[in-house]
């Protein structure tokens, strides 16, 4: 039997592709159904070992890289460094999973695509002009965000609904209107990350976890806006505790405070008749009152209670008890939802889902280039991962019909 021809791949590129895809050598070896020692040998330039061409194809498929990448002379340098702003080991994940790595890579690729599409359309590339420093008063920064996005109390009251969908969509439209690409992610679980931000002067990116509740997504969206104002690219989980490096903790606390101030303004909250009727350090808030107040601001009950605690309108003991209650309710609802999904799979609206995940701006850029014969229908379909037959309804979902 003839010996298999070895692929003349660069060992450093094999190691880079694995690491940048979020796999340890043990995880990758298991996926590839080979010994870890074999993979380590392929990654070591000192070893006289290399994968066969079929094995290299499997590596490329697993790490989602073109085959040609493994023949480059050097490891690529033009990638965005993402700061890990999540909690330390023991209280939450710190290594990016392959799923999270793929979402970050996809977001970067979509941004590069958007820049090319705008250039082809000869349109001006929007600049994101809002900025802040960590030394500023978060309340003032939150007020600045509301002013920049044209959000008023009356508008928020019009957005109120049972689940927070109107509020999330309205905030998202305004964030996108400020020159930010907003994507929704689905690959990684909510306990790994709530979202991430890619800072840039032109077309920065925010990604929020679509598996989160809508009110939490709204908060996450504003949290990431604060990241962009600080010019910080990073992955967040929204939890603020002492279990992260001090500088990261400072950034995350500040971004949470800014998001809360933008979503629930201090003066509006404290002037509300229901809040005034309770007085300071109240511990007798009913669930109905908390829910009603939260809906007024398109916020979660926990975010609303946290805001009351900030201004000493409730006690820490009451807040912690309610927080535990909400967590228990969330886990129970999640279990029910998982069971219902298994029993009765819902029919998916792919055009609407595509707009929801990619955002209207990018979808409109792609369709705009198609209308001007710069892209084929097949290319638009390929970029969006959507069948050609869905394009007419995609145009409707994107507001182009």
Secondary structure, DSSP 4 states (H G I P E B T S, - for coil): -PPPPBP---HHHHHHHHHHTT--HHHHHHHHTS-HHHHHHHH-TTSS---BHHHHHHHHHHHT--GGGGG-SS-----PPPEE-SPPTTTS--SPPHHHHHHHHHHHHHHHHHHHHHHHTTPPPPB------TTS-HHHHHHHHHHHHT--HHHHHHH--SSSHHHHHHHHHHHHHTTEEEEEE-SS-TTT-SEEEE--SBSEEEEEETTS-HHHHHHHHHHHHHHHHTT--EEE----SSSS-HHHHHHHHHHHHHHHHHHS-HHHHHT-HHHHHH-TTB----HHHHHHHHHHTT--HHHHHHHHHHTTSB-HHHHHHHHHHHHHHHHHHHHHHHHHHHHSPPPP-HHHHHHHHH-HHHHHHHHHHHHTTSS-HHHHHHHHT--GGGHHHHHHHTT--
